[in-house]
Amino acid sequence: ALENWAECQRELEGVKLPAGRGVSAGTVVYLQALCAEKLLNVSEAERLYKVASESPDSWLTEDGPEIKELAGRRLAQLRPAIRR
């Protein structure tokens, strides 16, 4: 179902992709972070975005964008101004 973040999170738990270029393990971690964020689990989202941001060759789709950049942006938006 559209925007059923809990179901999406459950489905992603079973997805295992290799690390590397393109849609890969970093992509899965980024999508898991999005689910955690939407489910208001900010600490888990932050942890997962950090992991995803360390995946320099992972992309969201075959043509990009790069997961490293997407995760970095989301991570910056999650951090309250006080923590910066």
C-alpha positions, -999 to 999 in steps of 0.1 A, spaced: 0 0 0 12 35 -8 30 51 21 26 21 44 59 26 60 57 -2 85 50 -27 57 78 -13 36 102 -16 65 92 -53 69 97 -60 32 131 -43 32 143 -65 60 144 -94 36 161 -76 8 198 -84 5 218 -68 -22 256 -68 -26 276 -37 -20 288 -19 -50 279 4 -79 243 11 -88 212 -1 -69 229 -21 -41 231 -26 -3 235 12 3 202 17 -16 184 -7 8 198 10 38 187 44 26 152 31 20 152 16 55 162 50 69 133 67 50 109 42 66 124 48 101 121 85 96 85 83 84 77 61 114 92 88 137 121 66 148 146 94 144 175 78 162 173 47 139 168 69 108 199 89 118 219 57 123 208 43 89 214 75 70 250 76 84 255 41 71 240 49 37 261 81 34 291 58 35 280 41 3 297 62 -24 288 39 -53 251 32 -44 224 49 -64 186 52 -59 179 40 -94 199 28 -124 205 64 -134 210 80 -99 208 100 -78 237 89 -56 227 76 -22 256 92 -5 242 127 -14 206 119 -6 215 104 28 238 133 36 210 158 29 184 138 50 209 135 78 215 172 79 177 179 79 172 155 108 198 171 131 183 199 152 201 232 150 212 228 186 233 197 177 252 214 149 
